[in-house]
Amino acid sequence: MARNFVRYKGGFEGFKIIGNFQNKIIFPTWTEFKRNISTTLKTSVRMVAPPSDEESYDPIYNPQGMVNLGTGTNYLMQHEVKARVDKMRIQQLSLDTTDPGQIEKELSEEVANFMTKFFKAPENIQLNEIKLLNNVTAGIDLLGTFLGKPHDVFLCPAPAYSRLFRSCTQYSALEVVPVPLKHNLEAGQYFSLNVSTLERGIEEQTALGKRVRGILVTNPNNPSGEIYGHPLLLEIMELCQRYELHLIISEVYCLSVFDAENQFHSVLQLGSQIPDPDRTHLLWGLTKDLCLTDCHAAVLHSKNKSLMPKLLSSNLFRNILIPEQQFLTLYIRDHEWIINSFLKKKHQRMRRAFYRAKNKMESLGVEVFPSQAGFFLFCNFRKILNPNNEKNSIELFKSLLKNQVYVVPYWEMKCIEPGWFRIVFTAEDHIFDAGFDRIKKTVEEWNDRQRAVYRM
């Protein structure tokens, strides 16, 4: 169950690290400080959760609240989405239905048609190739359940979305192990994904006595927003075929490419070129790309004929709510509106918001990854931290929290390089600006302390 971030109203002097296991930083909430709860946990990673709605910043009702620039949500199209929903004139979305299977079938048909068109699949996607889910990580957990055994391993290039590393612990008990991507900023090389790094990860886990069952890749990458092309994906597929591994590709944000000079090409476009279709699985979440903030829906696509019946039979606790299914069936049916109006406006606004936010962060001396897609600025504070190390990164993160702005620190994403933080740029302008002002204040306070140390 997700925890709410609780502000420490007595000051942040007491907000400190209370444990460090295997170089993973452990942060408590203020509630846990008061209760003096032991830091021994099922996992070695403890994270500060995003603020709840009641604790979040609002310019009128809660101006001192926490500005949330950590949760991946796109608010740039909320007026268009609302107008579209109003125009749909939905009379009633019912919880009481005598045929939920028919409702799911209707949505599955619309999703199959949608993905065939927007993912540019060479052949029509069939209903027996997809499974509807209430979120993408549930799909990873399901794949872990049916593709491996407890304590088997999925490899995941890192940095990556933090939930991926916990997704298989909910039910399947597989371990998602990060494969650190190296980079050289001075040479202009950013977290380069390549087959040799993945193969080294396979060999290392095998040497430890672990059984590697698959590789998990997000494309576009979260947090960096980098797009991986077909040549690299085919190389990874050939690696998986050689080691008889499954390749799980999450294409969340595939319809959120804002860089006008780059296009995203889905793995579905490869069609018959895929070396091992039975071991290649695609996940996509409708919520992010369609800006449906409060809707929870995803789809898993696979051509594995022995796997899909198992997935289709495992509906309990992973289904999309029936009213949401009814709504989505109507919402994604109008391809013309999505192509000619929604996506066009969304990409324009995201492009503007990205460069607006990027320029603001760079004015502070922060380096920003050259993102192509997604909702995030991947920011490197190394020049500010000076020296750039774990201790200073932790202190900076605590200072950001003290100044009431929440971002995602590098250790949650399993990034091996200190100083990186993920910051959402798709908030409304006034929300981002409020968060930026607090980031700026934090950086200025940090610089003042640095100058004071040098004068001593």
C-alpha positions in Angstrom: 0.0 0.0 0.0 1.4 3.4 -0.9 2.3 5.7 1.9 1.6 9.4 2.0 4.5 11.7 2.5 4.0 13.5 5.8 5.5 16.9 6.3 7.7 17.3 9.4 6.0 20.4 10.9 8.6 20.7 13.6 11.4 21.4 11.2 13.6 19.1 9.2 16.4 18.8 11.8 15.0 15.4 12.6 14.7 14.3 9.0 17.8 12.2 8.6 18.9 8.9 7.2 18.2 6.1 9.7 19.8 3.2 7.8 22.0 2.3 4.8 21.8 -1.2 3.5 23.9 -2.4 0.6 24.5 1.3 -0.4 20.7 1.9 -0.7 19.5 5.0 1.1 16.6 4.5 3.6 14.3 7.5 4.3 11.5 7.4 6.9 8.4 9.4 7.0 7.7 11.7 10.0 5.1 9.3 11.3 7.8 6.6 11.5 10.1 9.0 13.4 7.4 9.4 16.0 6.8 5.7 16.3 10.5 4.8 16.2 9.8 2.0 13.8 12.6 -0.4 13.1 14.3 0.0 9.7 14.5 -3.7 9.1 12.3 -4.3 6.0 11.4 -6.9 3.5 13.4 -4.9 1.0 16.6 -2.9 1.5 15.2 0.2 -0.1 13.0 2.8 1.6 11.6 5.7 -0.3 10.0 8.9 0.5 6.5 8.7 -1.1 5.1 11.6 -3.1 2.8 14.0 -1.3 -0.9 13.1 -1.0 -3.6 15.4 -2.5 -4.1 17.0 0.9 -0.4 17.7 1.4 0.2 19.0 -2.2 0.7 22.6 -3.2 -2.3 24.6 -4.2 -1.8 28.4 -4.9 -5.1 29.2 -3.1 -5.9 26.5 -0.6 -2.4 25.2 0.3 0.3 27.6 -0.8 2.8 26.1 1.7 2.1 22.6 0.5 4.6 20.3 -1.1 5.0 20.9 -4.9 5.0 17.5 -6.6 7.4 17.4 -9.5 8.1 13.7 -9.1 5.0 11.9 -10.2 4.8 11.2 -13.9 1.6 12.9 -14.9 0.8 15.2 -17.9 -1.5 18.0 -17.1 -1.0 19.9 -20.3 -4.1 18.5 -22.0 -6.5 18.4 -19.1 -8.9 21.0 -20.7 -9.0 19.1 -24.0 -9.6 15.8 -22.3 -12.4 17.3 -20.2 -14.0 18.9 -23.2 -13.8 15.6 -25.1 -15.4 13.7 -22.2 -18.2 16.2 -22.0 -18.8 15.9 -25.8 -19.0 12.1 -25.5 -22.2 12.6 -23.4 -21.8 9.5 -21.5 -25.2 8.7 -20.0 -24.3 6.1 -17.4 -21.3 4.0 -16.5 -22.6 1.1 -14.5 -20.9 -1.0 -11.8 -23.8 -3.4 -12.1 -23.6 -5.4 -15.2 -24.7 -8.9 -16.1 -22.1 -9.4 -18.8 -18.6 -8.0 -17.8 -17.0 -10.3 -20.3 -18.8 -8.6 -23.2 -17.7 -5.1 -21.9 -14.1 -6.4 -21.7 -14.3 -7.9 -25.2 -15.6 -4.6 -26.6 -12.6 -2.7 -25.1 -10.2 -5.4 -26.2 -11.4 -4.9 -29.8 -10.9 -1.2 -29.6 -7.5 -1.5 -28.1 -6.5 -4.0 -30.8 -7.7 -1.7 -33.5 -6.0 1.3 -31.8 -2.6 -0.5 -31.4 -2.7 -1.8 -35.0 -3.1 1.7 -36.3 -1.0 3.8 -33.9 1.8 1.3 -33.4 1.8 0.6 -37.1 1.7 -3.2 -36.9 2.1 -4.9 -40.3 -0.8 -7.3 -39.4 -4.0 -6.7 -37.4 -3.5 -7.4 -33.7 -5.7 -10.3 -32.7 -7.8 -10.5 -29.5 -6.0 -13.6 -28.3 -2.7 -11.7 -28.4 -3.7 -9.1 -25.8 -4.5 -9.0 -22.1 -6.1 -5.9 -20.5 -4.6 -4.9 -17.1 -5.1 -2.2 -14.6 -1.4 -1.1 -14.8 1.8 -2.0 -16.6 3.7 -3.2 -13.5 0.9 -5.7 -12.9 1.8 -7.1 -16.4 5.4 -7.5 -15.4 4.4 -9.3 -12.2 2.2 -11.6 -14.2 5.0 -12.4 -16.7 7.3 -13.1 -13.8 4.7 -15.5 -12.3 4.4 -17.5 -15.5 7.8 -17.2 -17.0 10.0 -18.0 -14.0 10.2 -19.3 -10.4 10.8 -17.4 -7.2 14.3 -15.9 -7.0 14.8 -16.1 -10.8 16.0 -12.8 -12.3 14.9 -10.3 -14.9 17.6 -7.9 -15.9 16.7 -4.2 -16.4 19.1 -1.5 -17.7 19.4 1.3 -15.2 18.6 4.1 -14.6 14.9 3.1 -14.9 11.5 3.7 -13.5 11.7 2.8 -9.8 8.6 0.7 -9.7 10.1 -1.8 -12.2 12.5 -3.0 -9.5 9.6 -3.8 -7.2 7.0 -4.9 -9.7 7.8 -8.7 -9.4 7.9 -8.7 -5.6 4.2 -8.3 -5.3 3.2 -11.9 -6.3 5.8 -13.7 -8.4 8.8 -13.2 -6.1 11.2 -12.8 -9.0 14.1 -10.3 -8.7 14.5 -7.4 -11.1 18.2 -6.7 -11.1 19.6 -3.4 -12.4 22.2 -3.4 -15.1 24.0 -0.1 -14.7 24.6 1.9 -17.9 27.8 3.8 -17.9 28.2 7.2 -19.3 30.9 9.8 -19.9 29.4 13.4 -19.8 32.7 15.0 -20.9 32.6 12.9 -24.1 28.9 13.5 -24.6 27.9 9.9 -23.9 24.8 9.5 -21.9 23.9 6.1 -20.3 24.6 4.1 -23.5 22.5 0.9 -23.8 24.3 -1.8 -25.7 24.3 -5.6 -26.0 27.7 -6.1 -24.5 26.6 -4.4 -21.2 23.5 -6.7 -21.1 25.5 -9.8 -21.9 27.9 -8.9 -19.1 24.9 -8.6 -16.7 23.7 -12.1 -17.8 27.2 -13.6 -17.1 27.5 -11.9 -13.7 24.1 -13.2 -12.5 24.8 -16.7 -13.8 28.2 -16.7 -11.9 26.2 -15.8 -8.8 24.1 -18.9 -9.3 21.0 -17.0 -10.4 18.8 -18.1 -13.3 18.2 -15.2 -15.7 14.8 -15.5 -17.3 14.5 -12.2 -19.2 15.5 -8.7 -20.0 13.2 -5.7 -19.3 13.6 -2.6 -21.4 11.6 0.6 -21.4 11.3 2.4 -24.7 11.2 5.4 -24.6 13.4 5.3 -21.6 12.1 6.5 -18.2 13.7 8.7 -16.8 16.0 9.9 -19.7 13.4 10.1 -22.5 15.9 8.4 -25.0 14.3 6.5 -27.9 15.9 3.1 -28.8 15.7 2.3 -32.5 15.0 -0.9 -34.3 18.7 -1.9 -35.0 19.5 -1.9 -31.2 16.2 -3.7 -30.3 17.0 -6.4 -32.9 20.5 -6.9 -31.4 18.9 -7.3 -28.0 16.4 -9.7 -29.4 19.2 -11.8 -30.9 21.0 -11.8 -27.6 17.8 -13.0 -25.9 17.4 -15.7 -28.5 20.9 -16.8 -28.0 20.4 -17.2 -24.2 16.8 -18.3 -24.5 15.6 -15.3 -22.6 12.3 -13.4 -22.7 12.4 -9.8 -23.8 9.8 -7.6 -22.1 9.5 -4.2 -23.7 7.5 -1.4 -22.0 6.4 1.2 -24.5 4.8 3.6 -22.1 5.3 7.2 -23.5 5.5 5.9 -27.1 2.9 8.4 -28.1 4.5 11.2 -26.0 7.5 11.9 -28.4 7.8 15.7 -28.4 11.2 16.0 -30.3 10.2 17.0 -33.8 13.4 15.5 -35.3 12.8 12.0 -33.8 10.1 9.4 -34.3 9.3 6.4 -32.2 9.1 3.0 -33.9 7.2 0.3 -32.0 8.6 -3.2 -31.7 5.3 -4.3 -33.2 6.4 -2.8 -36.5 9.1 -5.4 -36.8 6.6 -8.1 -37.5 8.2 -11.2 -39.0 11.7 -9.7 -38.3 11.4 -10.5 -34.6 13.8 -13.5 -34.1 11.8 -15.2 -31.3 8.2 -14.0 -31.2 7.2 -16.5 -28.4 9.7 -14.8 -26.1 9.0 -11.1 -27.0 6.3 -9.3 -25.0 5.0 -5.8 -25.2 3.4 -3.6 -22.5 1.7 -0.3 -23.0 -0.2 1.9 -20.6 -3.1 4.0 -21.9 -3.1 6.4 -19.0 0.1 8.2 -19.7 -0.1 8.7 -23.5 -3.8 9.6 -23.4 -3.4 12.0 -20.4 -6.1 10.2 -18.4 -4.8 11.0 -15.0 -7.3 9.2 -12.9 -7.8 6.2 -15.2 -5.8 2.9 -14.7 -5.5 0.8 -17.8 -2.8 -1.1 -19.6 -2.4 -3.9 -22.2 0.0 -6.8 -22.6 0.7 -8.1 -26.1 2.3 -11.5 -26.7 2.2 -14.1 -29.5 3.1 -16.9 -27.0 0.2 -19.3 -27.4 1.0 -21.2 -24.2 1.4 -18.0 -22.1 -1.7 -16.1 -23.2 -4.4 -18.5 -21.8 -2.7 -18.3 -18.4 -2.7 -14.5 -18.5 -6.3 -14.4 -19.6 -7.3 -16.7 -16.7 -5.6 -14.5 -14.1 -8.2 -11.6 -13.9 -8.6 -11.3 -10.1 -7.2 -8.0 -8.8 -5.7 -7.0 -12.1 -8.9 -6.1 -14.1 -9.7 -2.6 -15.2 -12.8 -1.3 -13.5 -15.9 -1.8 -15.5 -16.9 1.9 -15.7 -13.4 2.6 -16.9 -13.6 -0.1 -19.5 -16.9 1.4 -20.8 -15.4 4.9 -20.8 -12.2 3.8 -22.6 -14.1 1.9 -25.3 -15.7 5.2 -26.3 -12.7 7.4 -25.7 -10.2 5.6 -27.9 -12.7 4.9 -30.7 -12.3 8.3 -32.4 -8.9 7.9 -34.1 -9.4 11.0 -36.2 -9.7 13.3 -33.1 -6.8 11.6 -31.4 -4.5 12.0 -34.5 -5.5 15.4 -35.8 -6.3 17.2 -32.6 -5.2 15.5 -29.4 -1.7 14.2 -30.3 -0.8 17.2 -32.4 -1.6 19.7 -29.6 -0.1 17.5 -27.0 3.3 17.2 -28.7 3.4 20.9 -29.4 2.7 21.7 -25.7 5.1 19.2 -24.5 7.8 20.5 -26.7 7.2 24.1 -25.5 7.1 22.9 -21.8 10.2 20.9 -22.1 12.4 23.7 -23.5 10.8 26.2 -21.1 11.7 24.0 -18.1 15.1 23.0 -19.5 16.1 26.7 -19.9 15.1 27.4 -16.4 17.1 24.5 -14.9 20.1 25.3 -17.0 20.0 28.9 -15.7 20.9 27.4 -12.3 23.9 25.5 -13.7 22.1 22.2 -13.9 22.8 19.9 -16.9 19.7 18.4 -18.6 19.7 15.2 -20.5 18.7 15.7 -24.2 15.3 14.0 -23.9 13.1 13.1 -26.8 10.0 11.7 -25.2 8.2 11.3 -21.9 7.3 13.8 -19.1 10.7 14.3 -17.4 13.8 16.4 -17.2 16.6 14.2 -16.2 18.8 16.7 -14.4 22.4 16.4 -13.2 23.4 18.7 -10.3 27.1 17.6 -10.3 28.4 21.1 -10.9 26.4 22.5 -8.0 27.2 19.7 -5.6 31.0 20.0 -5.9 32.1 17.4 -5.1 29.5 15.3 -6.7 29.1 12.3 -4.3 26.4 10.3 -2.5 26.7 12.4 0.7 26.1 15.7 -1.0 23.3 14.3 -3.2 21.5 13.1 -0.1 21.9 16.5 1.6 20.6 18.2 -1.5 17.6 16.0 -1.6 16.8 16.7 2.0 17.1 20.4 1.3 14.7 20.1 -1.5 12.2 18.4 0.7 12.8 21.0 3.4 11.8 23.7 0.9 8.7 21.7 0.0 9.4 20.4 -3.5 9.4 16.7 -4.3 11.5 15.2 -7.1 12.9 11.7 -7.7 16.5 11.1 -6.6 18.9 8.9 -8.6 19.1 6.0 -6.1 15.4 5.2 -6.6 16.1 4.7 -10.3 19.2 2.5 -9.6 21.4 5.1 -11.2 25.1 4.5 -10.2 26.1 8.2 -10.8 25.3 10.6 -7.9 23.7 14.0 -8.6 20.9 12.9 -11.0 17.3 13.9 -10.2 14.1 13.3 -12.3 11.9 16.4 -12.5 8.4 16.4 -14.2 8.0 19.2 -16.8 4.4 18.4 -17.8 2.8 20.1 -14.8 0.8 23.2 -15.4 3.0 26.2 -15.8 2.2 27.8 -12.5 2.8 24.5 -10.7 6.1 24.0 -12.4 7.1 27.6 -11.7 6.3 27.2 -8.0 8.4 24.1 -7.8 11.2 25.7 -9.8 11.3 28.7 -7.4 11.8 26.3 -4.5 14.5 24.4 -6.4 16.2 27.7 -7.1 16.0 28.7 -3.5 17.6 25.3 -2.5 20.4 25.8 -5.0 21.1 29.4 -3.8 21.1 28.2 -0.2 23.5 25.4 -1.2 25.8 27.8 -3.0 25.8 30.2 0.0 26.9 27.3 2.3 29.6 26.3 -0.1 31.0 29.8 -0.3 30.9 30.0 3.5 32.9 26.8 3.8 35.5 28.1 1.3 35.9 31.4 3.3 36.6 29.5 6.5 
